[in-house]
């Protein structure tokens, strides 16, 4: 359930995630959601990596060529 956040507008201005969801701009909720699913939020990916919508750790490693 999305809550209010005093930083939402500031967060939205810096958010690079293109997926439309109720957690957009609510970084704490977004991080908690993805962590519970053993995923990485879209804002951690490059533009090309984020566009795949694959939030797995494996996709993150491929995106940054670190694994």
N, CA, C and O atoms as CSV, one atom per row, in Angstrom:
chain,resi,resn,atom,element,x,y,z
A,1,UNK,N,N,0.840,-1.180,0.000
A,1,UNK,CA,C,0.000,0.000,0.000
A,1,UNK,C,C,0.887,1.246,0.000
A,1,UNK,O,O,1.743,1.393,0.872
A,2,UNK,N,N,0.698,2.107,-0.930
A,2,UNK,CA,C,1.497,3.322,-1.036
A,2,UNK,C,C,1.133,4.304,0.075
A,2,UNK,O,O,-0.033,4.463,0.437
A,3,UNK,N,N,2.149,4.944,0.594
A,3,UNK,CA,C,1.942,5.959,1.624
A,3,UNK,C,C,2.373,7.308,1.088
A,3,UNK,O,O,2.781,7.434,-0.067
A,4,UNK,N,N,2.278,8.316,1.943
A,4,UNK,CA,C,2.753,9.632,1.544
A,4,UNK,C,C,4.221,9.757,1.928
A,4,UNK,O,O,4.709,9.057,2.815
A,5,UNK,N,N,4.907,10.654,1.250
A,5,UNK,CA,C,6.328,10.872,1.507
A,5,UNK,C,C,6.627,12.347,1.285
A,5,UNK,O,O,6.269,12.889,0.240
A,6,UNK,N,N,7.271,13.007,2.233
A,6,UNK,CA,C,7.568,14.423,2.051
A,6,UNK,C,C,8.564,14.688,0.926
A,6,UNK,O,O,8.682,15.822,0.460
A,7,UNK,N,N,9.273,13.666,0.490
A,7,UNK,CA,C,10.276,13.803,-0.568
A,7,UNK,C,C,9.807,13.263,-1.915
A,7,UNK,O,O,10.606,13.150,-2.844
A,8,UNK,N,N,8.530,12.930,-2.033
A,8,UNK,CA,C,8.055,12.259,-3.246
A,8,UNK,C,C,8.348,13.063,-4.512
A,8,UNK,O,O,8.845,12.496,-5.486
A,9,UNK,N,N,8.060,14.350,-4.528
A,9,UNK,CA,C,8.289,15.148,-5.738
A,9,UNK,C,C,9.775,15.198,-6.085
A,9,UNK,O,O,10.138,15.098,-7.257
A,10,UNK,N,N,10.627,15.351,-5.092
A,10,UNK,CA,C,12.078,15.344,-5.304
A,10,UNK,C,C,12.528,13.979,-5.820
A,10,UNK,O,O,13.342,13.897,-6.740
A,11,UNK,N,N,12.002,12.917,-5.230
A,11,UNK,CA,C,12.330,11.561,-5.667
A,11,UNK,C,C,11.900,11.330,-7.115
A,11,UNK,O,O,12.643,10.744,-7.903
A,12,UNK,N,N,10.699,11.790,-7.460
A,12,UNK,CA,C,10.194,11.611,-8.823
A,12,UNK,C,C,11.079,12.316,-9.849
A,12,UNK,O,O,11.279,11.813,-10.954
A,13,UNK,N,N,11.603,13.472,-9.481
A,13,UNK,CA,C,12.464,14.225,-10.391
A,13,UNK,C,C,13.755,13.474,-10.701
A,13,UNK,O,O,14.338,13.648,-11.771
A,14,UNK,N,N,14.197,12.642,-9.767
A,14,UNK,CA,C,15.445,11.905,-9.953
A,14,UNK,C,C,15.230,10.441,-10.337
A,14,UNK,O,O,16.194,9.726,-10.610
A,15,UNK,N,N,13.978,9.992,-10.359
A,15,UNK,CA,C,13.686,8.578,-10.612
A,15,UNK,C,C,13.845,8.235,-12.092
A,15,UNK,O,O,13.248,8.871,-12.960
A,16,UNK,N,N,14.653,7.227,-12.357
A,16,UNK,CA,C,14.886,6.813,-13.740
A,16,UNK,C,C,14.066,5.585,-14.137
A,16,UNK,O,O,14.165,5.109,-15.268
A,17,UNK,N,N,13.274,5.083,-13.227
A,17,UNK,CA,C,12.449,3.907,-13.515
A,17,UNK,C,C,11.295,4.299,-14.432
A,17,UNK,O,O,10.586,5.271,-14.168
A,18,UNK,N,N,11.111,3.545,-15.500
A,18,UNK,CA,C,10.038,3.838,-16.444
A,18,UNK,C,C,8.779,3.018,-16.181
A,18,UNK,O,O,7.753,3.245,-16.822
A,19,UNK,N,N,8.842,2.070,-15.251
A,19,UNK,CA,C,7.681,1.252,-14.938
A,19,UNK,C,C,6.706,2.071,-14.109
A,19,UNK,O,O,7.109,2.703,-13.132
A,20,UNK,N,N,5.454,2.073,-14.472
A,20,UNK,CA,C,4.438,2.842,-13.769
A,20,UNK,C,C,3.842,1.988,-12.652
A,20,UNK,O,O,3.180,0.983,-12.913
A,21,UNK,N,N,4.082,2.396,-11.405
A,21,UNK,CA,C,3.513,1.653,-10.279
A,21,UNK,C,C,3.203,2.613,-9.138
A,21,UNK,O,O,3.618,3.772,-9.167
A,22,UNK,N,N,2.489,2.142,-8.153
A,22,UNK,CA,C,2.084,2.961,-7.014
A,22,UNK,C,C,3.256,3.360,-6.129
A,22,UNK,O,O,3.123,4.279,-5.320
A,23,UNK,N,N,4.408,2.691,-6.260
A,23,UNK,CA,C,5.570,2.991,-5.428
A,23,UNK,C,C,6.502,4.025,-6.061
A,23,UNK,O,O,7.495,4.407,-5.442
A,24,UNK,N,N,6.211,4.477,-7.252
A,24,UNK,CA,C,7.076,5.426,-7.947
A,24,UNK,C,C,7.210,6.709,-7.117
A,24,UNK,O,O,6.208,7.333,-6.768
A,25,UNK,N,N,8.428,7.089,-6.810
A,25,UNK,CA,C,8.699,8.262,-5.980
A,25,UNK,C,C,8.720,7.967,-4.499
A,25,UNK,O,O,9.101,8.823,-3.701
A,26,UNK,N,N,8.318,6.776,-4.123
A,26,UNK,CA,C,8.331,6.345,-2.725
A,26,UNK,C,C,9.477,5.346,-2.564
A,26,UNK,O,O,9.259,4.139,-2.460
A,27,UNK,N,N,10.684,5.869,-2.547
A,27,UNK,CA,C,11.882,5.030,-2.618
A,27,UNK,C,C,11.947,3.964,-1.530
A,27,UNK,O,O,12.321,2.823,-1.804
A,28,UNK,N,N,11.587,4.323,-0.296
A,28,UNK,CA,C,11.629,3.334,0.799
A,28,UNK,C,C,10.733,2.136,0.491
A,28,UNK,O,O,11.124,0.989,0.707
A,29,UNK,N,N,9.536,2.410,-0.011
A,29,UNK,CA,C,8.616,1.325,-0.356
A,29,UNK,C,C,9.136,0.520,-1.539
A,29,UNK,O,O,9.022,-0.706,-1.558
A,30,UNK,N,N,9.700,1.200,-2.514
A,30,UNK,CA,C,10.225,0.525,-3.706
A,30,UNK,C,C,11.366,-0.423,-3.331
A,30,UNK,O,O,11.379,-1.585,-3.735
A,31,UNK,N,N,12.321,0.088,-2.555
A,31,UNK,CA,C,13.458,-0.738,-2.147
A,31,UNK,C,C,12.978,-1.929,-1.313
A,31,UNK,O,O,13.428,-3.053,-1.533
A,32,UNK,N,N,12.082,-1.698,-0.373
A,32,UNK,CA,C,11.562,-2.791,0.459
A,32,UNK,C,C,10.841,-3.831,-0.392
A,32,UNK,O,O,10.999,-5.031,-0.167
A,33,UNK,N,N,10.054,-3.385,-1.361
A,33,UNK,CA,C,9.320,-4.287,-2.251
A,33,UNK,C,C,10.289,-5.182,-3.029
A,33,UNK,O,O,10.136,-6.404,-3.050
A,34,UNK,N,N,11.274,-4.570,-3.660
A,34,UNK,CA,C,12.208,-5.352,-4.468
A,34,UNK,C,C,13.103,-6.233,-3.606
A,34,UNK,O,O,13.440,-7.349,-4.002
A,35,UNK,N,N,13.488,-5.749,-2.443
A,35,UNK,CA,C,14.314,-6.561,-1.542
A,35,UNK,C,C,13.564,-7.827,-1.129
A,35,UNK,O,O,14.145,-8.911,-1.093
A,36,UNK,N,N,12.294,-7.692,-0.824
A,36,UNK,CA,C,11.477,-8.854,-0.432
A,36,UNK,C,C,11.389,-9.875,-1.555
A,36,UNK,O,O,11.207,-11.065,-1.298
A,37,UNK,N,N,11.516,-9.425,-2.789
A,37,UNK,CA,C,11.464,-10.318,-3.951
A,37,UNK,C,C,12.860,-10.712,-4.438
A,37,UNK,O,O,13.009,-11.328,-5.493
A,38,UNK,N,N,13.883,-10.348,-3.652
A,38,UNK,CA,C,15.281,-10.602,-4.012
A,38,UNK,C,C,15.602,-9.992,-5.372
A,38,UNK,O,O,16.215,-10.628,-6.229
A,39,UNK,N,N,15.170,-8.739,-5.549
A,39,UNK,CA,C,15.385,-7.997,-6.781
A,39,UNK,C,C,16.105,-6.685,-6.479
A,39,UNK,O,O,16.320,-6.328,-5.320
A,40,UNK,N,N,16.466,-5.985,-7.532
A,40,UNK,CA,C,17.115,-4.688,-7.427
A,40,UNK,C,C,16.198,-3.667,-8.105
A,40,UNK,O,O,15.718,-3.914,-9.211
A,41,UNK,N,N,15.948,-2.523,-7.459
A,41,UNK,CA,C,15.082,-1.510,-8.063
A,41,UNK,C,C,15.621,-1.003,-9.399
A,41,UNK,O,O,16.831,-0.991,-9.626
A,42,UNK,N,N,14.726,-0.592,-10.264
A,42,UNK,CA,C,15.082,-0.142,-11.601
A,42,UNK,C,C,16.052,1.023,-11.621
A,42,UNK,O,O,16.852,1.137,-12.550
A,43,UNK,N,N,16.002,1.893,-10.620
A,43,UNK,CA,C,16.866,3.073,-10.613
A,43,UNK,C,C,18.342,2.725,-10.445
A,43,UNK,O,O,19.200,3.582,-10.656
A,44,UNK,N,N,18.651,1.499,-10.073
A,44,UNK,CA,C,20.039,1.072,-9.927
A,44,UNK,C,C,20.645,0.659,-11.270
A,44,UNK,O,O,21.865,0.546,-11.389
A,45,UNK,N,N,19.807,0.435,-12.273
A,45,UNK,CA,C,20.254,-0.040,-13.576
A,45,UNK,C,C,20.604,1.115,-14.507
A,45,UNK,O,O,20.199,2.256,-14.281
A,46,UNK,N,N,21.361,0.805,-15.554
A,46,UNK,CA,C,21.580,1.779,-16.622
A,46,UNK,C,C,20.245,1.974,-17.343
A,46,UNK,O,O,19.290,1.238,-17.090
A,47,UNK,N,N,20.177,2.946,-18.224
A,47,UNK,CA,C,18.941,3.182,-18.971
A,47,UNK,C,C,18.542,1.944,-19.774
A,47,UNK,O,O,17.372,1.562,-19.794
A,48,UNK,N,N,19.508,1.327,-20.427
A,48,UNK,CA,C,19.220,0.127,-21.230
A,48,UNK,C,C,18.823,-1.046,-20.334
A,48,UNK,O,O,17.901,-1.793,-20.663
A,49,UNK,N,N,19.502,-1.209,-19.224
A,49,UNK,CA,C,19.187,-2.303,-18.302
A,49,UNK,C,C,17.820,-2.144,-17.674
A,49,UNK,O,O,17.084,-3.119,-17.519
A,50,UNK,N,N,17.478,-0.924,-17.312
A,50,UNK,CA,C,16.175,-0.656,-16.710
A,50,UNK,C,C,15.063,-0.967,-17.690
A,50,UNK,O,O,14.007,-1.462,-17.295
A,51,UNK,N,N,15.286,-0.684,-18.957
A,51,UNK,CA,C,14.260,-0.884,-19.986
A,51,UNK,C,C,13.873,-2.346,-20.184
A,51,UNK,O,O,12.828,-2.627,-20.771
A,52,UNK,N,N,14.696,-3.285,-19.707
A,52,UNK,CA,C,14.366,-4.701,-19.834
A,52,UNK,C,C,13.321,-5.140,-18.816
A,52,UNK,O,O,12.687,-6.181,-18.993
A,53,UNK,N,N,13.133,-4.360,-17.750
A,53,UNK,CA,C,12.232,-4.680,-16.636
A,53,UNK,C,C,12.636,-5.950,-15.904
A,53,UNK,O,O,11.862,-6.471,-15.101
A,54,UNK,N,N,13.834,-6.455,-16.169
A,54,UNK,CA,C,14.355,-7.616,-15.430
A,54,UNK,C,C,15.119,-7.066,-14.238
A,54,UNK,O,O,16.201,-6.502,-14.400
A,55,UNK,N,N,14.567,-7.224,-13.048
A,55,UNK,CA,C,15.154,-6.654,-11.835
A,55,UNK,C,C,15.997,-7.653,-11.054
A,55,UNK,O,O,16.309,-7.425,-9.886
A,56,UNK,N,N,16.359,-8.733,-11.680
A,56,UNK,CA,C,17.143,-9.756,-10.987
A,56,UNK,C,C,18.586,-9.304,-10.778
A,56,UNK,O,O,19.091,-8.439,-11.495
A,57,UNK,N,N,19.237,-9.902,-9.787
A,57,UNK,CA,C,20.648,-9.621,-9.534
A,57,UNK,C,C,21.494,-10.030,-10.735
A,57,UNK,O,O,22.479,-9.367,-11.058
A,58,UNK,N,N,21.115,-11.111,-11.390
A,58,UNK,CA,C,21.855,-11.567,-12.575
A,58,UNK,C,C,21.782,-10.524,-13.685
A,58,UNK,O,O,22.784,-10.258,-14.349
A,59,UNK,N,N,20.615,-9.936,-13.889
A,59,UNK,CA,C,20.464,-8.902,-14.910
A,59,UNK,C,C,21.290,-7.667,-14.554
A,59,UNK,O,O,21.865,-7.025,-15.432
A,60,UNK,N,N,21.347,-7.340,-13.264
A,60,UNK,CA,C,22.153,-6.203,-12.811
A,60,UNK,C,C,23.633,-6.451,-13.106
A,60,UNK,O,O,24.337,-5.559,-13.579
A,61,UNK,N,N,24.091,-7.653,-12.826
A,61,UNK,CA,C,25.487,-8.008,-13.100
A,61,UNK,C,C,25.798,-7.905,-14.583
A,61,UNK,O,O,26.851,-7.389,-14.957
A,62,UNK,N,N,24.922,-8.374,-15.414
A,62,UNK,CA,C,25.106,-8.292,-16.866
A,62,UNK,C,C,25.092,-6.837,-17.300
A,62,UNK,O,O,25.909,-6.427,-18.125
A,63,UNK,N,N,24.182,-6.061,-16.759
A,63,UNK,CA,C,24.055,-4.654,-17.121
A,63,UNK,C,C,25.354,-3.896,-16.857
A,63,UNK,O,O,25.771,-3.072,-17.671
A,64,UNK,N,N,25.986,-4.169,-15.734
A,64,UNK,CA,C,27.223,-3.475,-15.383
A,64,UNK,C,C,28.480,-4.312,-15.606
A,64,UNK,O,O,29.585,-3.908,-15.242
A,65,UNK,N,N,28.291,-5.484,-16.211
A,65,UNK,CA,C,29.413,-6.368,-16.546
A,65,UNK,C,C,30.326,-6.612,-15.344
A,65,UNK,O,O,31.549,-6.519,-15.450
A,66,UNK,N,N,29.723,-6.922,-14.217
A,66,UNK,CA,C,30.501,-7.153,-13.000
A,66,UNK,C,C,30.510,-8.622,-12.568
A,66,UNK,O,O,31.199,-8.981,-11.614
A,67,UNK,N,N,29.771,-9.448,-13.245
A,67,UNK,CA,C,29.724,-10.873,-12.873
A,67,UNK,C,C,30.176,-11.731,-14.034
A,67,UNK,O,O,30.207,-12.956,-13.921
